[in-house]
Amino acid sequence: MLHEKQVALVTGGNRGIGYELVKQLALKGFKVILTSRNAENGHEAAQKLKQSDLDVSFVVMSVDNQESIHQAAIIVNDRYGRLDVLINNAGVYLDGNQKLLNMEPSILEKTMATNFFGAYHVIRSFIPLMEKQGYGRIINISSEYGAMSEMSYQGVGAYKLSKLALNGLTRLVAAEINGDIKINAVDPGWVSSDMGGPSAPKTPKQAAESILWLATIGPEGPNGEFFRDEKQIEW
């Protein structure tokens, strides 16, 4: 196993931080599976990276669709038979600064469907591949908005709740898993992307670098923790 290439999967890998994570993992020698809900965009992103002689493949997967996740897991198992690194990057930011109880409930439901339940179902579907070999690294892309202290301030309620739930999921799964499988959450900071906007001070490359160290931590590395810029932060 030590001489085989490790396999990594990144959800929402066709743009922004996700695309950069795919690229940097491939540069580190991983076989990387780029997933995207849009087949055309995902295939185009993977092909662009392949042109740079990077070991990247594409699998269509919509994280708000359980059947799509299930089929993607079957494909990865059949194609590779293993998964070493899973990065739950796919996410949405649908609400503005309106109060939680004033917004359309569908905004909260759609946000939770992607940001929380999406990550939950992806982990649930892919972790058997890690358990089979007794090794795995799972990284959940969270946000400082997911800290409990942020719940004292109004605004961005759907997004905050989804990331708070994601952080809770990180801790719960860490408490349940066995073997050398680590799961941690990371706040990438304010990143210049479709979600973060052009005014953000951090580039996707800088964000990726602050995340990827968790992909290669050893057996004594952290588990069930929350980080920003490689520093542990309060939940």
Salt bridges, closest charged atoms under 4 A:
GLU4 OE1 - ARG82 NH1 3.03
ASP55 OD2 - LYS5 NZ 3.19
ASP55 OD2 - LYS31 NZ 3.32
ASP64 OD2 - ARG37 NH2 3.32
ASP84 OD1 - ARG82 NH2 2.90
GLU144 OE1 - ARG228 NH1 3.81
ASP180 OD1 - ARG137 NH2 3.05
ASP187 OD2 - ARG228 NH1 2.99
ASP194 OD2 - ARG15 NH1 2.84
GLU225 OE1 - ARG171 NH2 3.37
ASP229 OD1 - LYS202 NZ 2.74
